Amino acid sequence: HAWLLSGPRGIGKASLAFRAAEHFFRYPDQEKAPAAISLVDDSVHSLVAKGGHPNLLVLRRPWDEKSKKFRTAIGVDEVRRTLGFFGTAAERGTWRVCIVDPADDLTNAAANALLKVLEEPPPRTVFFIIAHTPRGLLATIRSRCRTLSLKPLGEDELLQALDNQPAVAGMTDDERRRLAALARGSVRRALLLAGSASIASFETFVHNVEATAPDWTAIHKLASAISIPSKAGEFDLFIELVYDYLSERISGNGASLASRYRWTGIWEDLQKSVSRMEGWNMDRKQVILGLFDRMQAA
């Protein structure tokens, strides 16, 4: 009754969950359903895409009308929506689907509330619980799900998925390959990177991190450019690329234990800095400058 869809961000876990939901709605009789899940442009797909299907409940971070932003977590009130959703009798022979996207955003109280629903699921109900880092979920939630681990796309598969996308139109083969390498198998990330200046910012940052005499003027200019509120998306992409760089340093072949320890400390410091920045609306520029100082020293 519950599937845990795990894997890196942006590789299609939610897309798979929504396609599977459509499959359940389109073919409620399991014995008559086709073996393969496919995309069908019909009324079921239209209702699911518009969020109007009566048998589908999606739990996500809610929109805060006051701040005009999405909230930072899925709270217990969101999970309690399942009470009303499952509290009414379903039409005979139909399925109901609940998608949690992603479970990484659940607060502790929300996770425990979800656990109670998973322990006593209503009949003909399927949960698709999406998780970028499933080890962070409650062990009791994981134990009540069947896990399907999804892998990132290979470079050639990713390039094929990007064919005919306006964001990559006009790129050279070398630029497309570079984009695919930085996207780490994620179509979502590839499209976001293609439409931003994050790659250029990241490469300038890394060049100066590794330089004997860094250009602090360039770093201050870079930090100022991606720290303004309208560039929040570019800042997030830049930080993702930095995490990848740190990951390579930590797990790189030939790296000493002391070196790995040092880079792991920078990773943890960056996580804390970003968390404080988001929680207290702190200056992004100071996060970048502080990060650069620690990485350059390392």
C-alpha positions in Angstrom: 0.0 0.0 0.0 3.0 2.3 0.3 6.0 2.9 -2.0 9.1 4.9 -1.0 10.5 6.4 -4.2 14.1 7.4 -3.5 16.9 8.9 -5.5 18.6 12.2 -6.2 16.5 15.4 -6.7 15.1 16.1 -10.1 15.4 12.6 -11.8 11.7 12.0 -12.2 10.5 10.5 -8.9 7.4 12.7 -8.7 6.7 12.3 -12.4 6.7 8.5 -11.9 4.3 8.9 -8.9 1.8 10.9 -10.9 2.0 8.6 -13.9 1.4 5.6 -11.6 -1.6 7.5 -10.0 -3.1 8.0 -13.4 -2.6 4.3 -14.1 -4.6 3.4 -11.0 -7.4 5.8 -11.9 -7.5 4.7 -15.6 -7.4 1.0 -14.9 -9.1 0.3 -11.5 -9.4 -3.4 -12.3 -5.9 -4.7 -11.8 -6.5 -7.8 -13.9 -7.4 -5.7 -16.9 -4.7 -3.2 -16.6 -1.8 -3.2 -19.1 1.6 -4.2 -17.7 3.3 -0.9 -18.6 2.7 2.6 -17.2 2.5 5.1 -20.1 1.6 8.7 -20.7 -1.9 9.0 -22.1 -3.3 12.5 -23.0 -6.9 11.9 -21.8 -9.3 13.3 -19.2 -7.6 11.5 -16.4 -4.3 13.0 -17.2 -5.8 16.4 -17.5 -7.5 16.2 -14.1 -4.3 15.0 -12.4 -2.2 17.6 -14.1 -4.6 20.4 -13.0 -4.7 19.0 -9.4 -8.5 18.4 -9.8 -8.8 14.6 -9.6 -11.1 13.8 -6.6 -9.1 10.6 -5.8 -5.7 12.2 -5.6 -4.2 14.0 -2.6 -0.8 15.6 -2.8 1.0 16.7 0.3 3.6 19.5 -0.4 4.9 22.6 1.4 2.0 24.9 1.4 1.9 28.5 0.0 2.1 31.2 2.6 -0.1 34.0 1.4 1.3 36.4 4.0 5.0 36.0 3.0 4.2 35.2 -0.7 6.5 32.2 -0.4 6.2 28.5 0.1 6.7 27.4 3.7 9.9 25.7 4.6 8.3 22.4 5.7 5.3 20.2 5.4 3.5 20.6 8.7 1.2 18.4 10.7 -1.8 20.3 9.4 -1.0 19.3 5.8 -0.9 15.6 6.8 -4.2 15.9 8.7 -5.8 16.6 5.4 -5.7 12.8 4.9 -8.4 12.6 7.6 -10.9 14.3 5.4 -9.6 12.7 2.2 -9.9 9.2 3.6 -12.9 10.0 5.8 -15.4 9.9 3.0 -16.4 6.7 1.3 -14.7 6.1 -2.1 -16.7 5.1 -5.1 -17.0 1.4 -5.4 -14.1 -0.2 -7.3 -11.9 3.0 -7.4 -8.5 3.7 -6.0 -7.3 6.6 -4.0 -3.7 7.8 -4.1 -1.7 10.0 -1.8 1.6 11.5 -2.9 4.0 13.1 -0.4 6.4 15.3 -2.3 8.9 15.1 -0.8 8.9 13.4 2.6 12.3 15.1 3.3 10.2 18.3 4.1 8.1 16.7 6.8 8.4 18.1 10.3 8.7 15.5 13.1 5.1 16.0 14.1 4.0 15.6 10.4 6.1 12.5 10.0 4.5 10.9 13.1 1.0 11.8 11.8 1.8 10.2 8.4 3.1 7.1 10.2 -0.3 6.6 11.9 -2.1 6.7 8.5 0.4 4.2 7.0 -0.1 1.8 9.9 -3.9 1.6 9.3 -4.4 2.3 5.6 -7.9 2.5 4.1 -8.7 -0.2 1.5 -7.7 0.4 -2.1 -5.3 3.1 -1.2 -1.7 3.6 -2.4 0.9 6.0 -1.0 3.8 7.3 -3.1 6.3 8.8 -0.6 9.1 10.7 -2.4 12.4 11.1 -0.7 15.7 12.6 -1.9 17.5 11.2 1.2 15.5 8.4 2.6 17.9 7.7 5.5 16.6 11.0 7.0 13.1 9.6 7.4 11.7 7.8 10.4 12.8 4.2 10.4 9.2 3.2 11.1 8.0 5.0 8.0 10.6 3.2 5.9 9.7 -0.1 7.4 6.1 0.3 6.2 7.0 1.0 2.6 8.4 -1.0 -0.3 11.4 1.0 -1.5 12.0 1.7 -5.2 15.4 3.3 -5.6 15.7 5.3 -8.8 19.0 6.1 -10.4 20.1 9.3 -12.2 20.1 9.2 -16.0 23.3 8.4 -17.8 25.0 11.2 -19.7 23.7 10.0 -23.1 20.2 9.4 -21.8 20.2 12.9 -20.3 21.3 14.5 -23.5 18.6 12.6 -25.3 16.0 13.9 -22.8 17.3 17.5 -23.5 16.8 17.2 -27.2 14.5 19.9 -28.7 14.4 21.8 -25.3 14.5 25.5 -26.0 16.9 26.0 -23.0 19.7 24.1 -24.7 19.1 25.4 -28.3 22.2 26.9 -29.8 24.6 25.1 -27.4 27.7 23.4 -28.8 28.3 19.7 -28.2 31.0 20.6 -25.7 28.6 22.9 -23.8 25.9 20.3 -23.7 28.3 17.7 -22.4 29.5 20.1 -19.7 25.9 20.8 -18.8 25.1 17.1 -18.6 28.1 16.4 -16.4 27.1 19.1 -13.9 23.5 18.1 -14.0 24.4 14.7 -12.4 21.7 12.8 -14.2 18.9 15.3 -13.4 16.8 16.7 -16.2 15.4 19.3 -13.9 18.8 20.5 -12.8 20.1 20.6 -16.4 17.2 22.8 -17.6 17.6 25.1 -14.6 21.4 25.4 -15.2 20.9 26.0 -18.9 18.7 29.0 -18.1 21.0 30.6 -15.5 24.5 32.0 -15.0 25.2 29.5 -12.2 27.7 27.4 -14.2 29.8 30.5 -14.9 29.6 31.7 -11.3 30.5 28.2 -10.0 33.5 28.0 -12.4 34.8 31.4 -11.4 34.4 30.5 -7.7 36.3 27.2 -8.0 39.0 28.8 -10.1 39.7 31.2 -7.3 39.4 28.6 -4.6 42.2 26.7 -6.2 44.3 29.7 -7.1 47.4 30.6 -5.2 46.5 34.3 -5.4 42.6 34.5 -5.5 40.9 37.5 -7.1 38.8 38.7 -4.2 37.3 41.5 -6.3 35.8 38.8 -8.6 34.5 36.8 -5.6 32.8 39.9 -4.1 31.3 40.7 -7.5 30.1 37.2 -7.9 28.7 37.0 -4.4 26.8 40.3 -4.9 25.4 39.3 -8.2 23.7 36.0 -7.0 22.7 37.3 -3.5 19.9 39.7 -4.6 16.4 38.3 -3.9 15.5 38.0 -7.6 18.4 35.6 -8.0 17.4 33.1 -5.3 17.1 30.3 -7.9 20.7 30.9 -9.2 21.9 31.0 -5.6 20.3 27.6 -4.9 21.8 26.1 -8.0 25.2 27.5 -7.2 25.1 26.0 -3.7 24.1 22.6 -5.2 27.2 22.7 -7.5 29.4 23.6 -4.5 27.9 20.6 -2.6 28.9 18.4 -5.5 32.5 19.8 -5.5 32.7 19.1 -1.7 31.4 15.6 -2.2 34.2 14.9 -4.8 36.8 16.3 -2.4 35.5 14.1 0.5 35.3 10.9 -1.5 38.2 11.5 -3.9 40.7 8.7 -4.5 44.0 9.3 -2.8 42.6 11.9 -0.4 44.1 11.6 3.1 41.9 11.1 6.2 42.8 14.6 7.4 41.8 16.1 4.1 38.5 14.3 4.0 37.8 15.4 7.6 38.6 19.0 6.7 36.3 19.0 3.7 33.5 17.3 5.6 33.7 20.0 8.2 33.2 22.6 5.4 30.2 20.6 4.1 28.6 20.6 7.6 29.4 24.4 8.1 27.7 25.2 4.8 24.6 23.2 5.7 24.4 25.2 9.0 25.0 28.5 7.2 22.3 27.9 4.6 19.9 26.7 7.3 20.5 29.9 9.4 20.2 32.0 6.3 16.8 30.5 5.4 15.5 30.6 8.9 16.6 34.1 9.8 16.5 35.7 6.3 20.3 36.4 6.6 22.5 37.9 3.8 23.4 35.3 1.1 26.5 37.3 0.2 28.0 36.6 3.7 27.3 32.9 3.2 29.3 32.8 -0.1 32.2 34.9 1.3 32.5 32.8 4.4 32.3 29.6 2.4 35.0 30.9 0.0 37.3 31.8 2.9 37.0 28.3 4.4 37.4 26.5 1.1 40.4 28.6 0.0 42.1 27.9 3.3 41.5 24.2 2.9 
